[in-house]
Amino acid sequence: GTLKIAMAPLVGRTYFVPMLEAFLQRYPAIVPDLHFANGQVDLVKDGFDVAIGGGVDLNEGMVARELTAVRSIALASPAYLARCGWPLDPDDLARHDGIARRAVGSGRLLSWTLRHDDGRQAPVDLRTVVVCDDPEAMAQAALAGIGVALLPLPHAQPFLRRGTLVDILPGWFVEWRALCLYCASRRLLPAKTRVFIDFIVERFHEQGLARQFITPERAAEERGE
């Protein structure tokens, strides 16, 4: 039968859609029906069997299965850094232009606290020059040299690999929402949903994907390639 799935757009397209070929080989009678949205979904009201993303409100009878923690980092383009200089530390962000993020559901501007593995913490205080409600738009604004953006690592990694965006405060990160699978409680779960969840968890760990959500990659020239 049909399996109705909600996914965060970039994470879904990049990490989970490529898994479907193997899933369909194993379960050819199940037809994944994919819906992509950055905002909140209501699994019961909207008729979804499962959702993949972060920050979904758990209604009665729903459960979340965490796949990995997700970190965000502060990024800017080489052109912006050549024009405005590098921040020396988190406190130095106050003199830099920022690309802020607005929450889709509440409309509020998100506030951030940077953390370091050694236990230090610092608030993010940028001069807001642009506001976006979409992380992919934030990445494009940062690429254009508009300012500093805090992006979840799944969004940041391709730009870090190419060197088109740079981690401007190495070692500092924001703890973002965990990436989870959301579904009805196990005792209410149809077989098609159960096998999909088990398959995704299996493939996610087999492919070592959690590392890409918490560890910034470096550009090829930094790796000596």
Buried (B, 14 or more C-beta within 10 A) or exposed (E): EEBBBBBBBBBBEBBBBEBBEEBEEEBEEBEBBBBBBBEBBBBEEEEBBBBBBBBBEEEEEBBBBEBBEBBBBBBBBEEBBEEBEEBEEBEBBEEBBBBBBBBEEEEEEBEBEBBBEEEEEBEBBBEEBBBBBBBEBBBBBBBEBBBBBBBBBBBBBBBBBEBBBBBBBEEBBBBBBBBBBBBBEEEEBEEBBEBBBEBBBEBBEEEEBBEBBBEBBBBEEEEEE
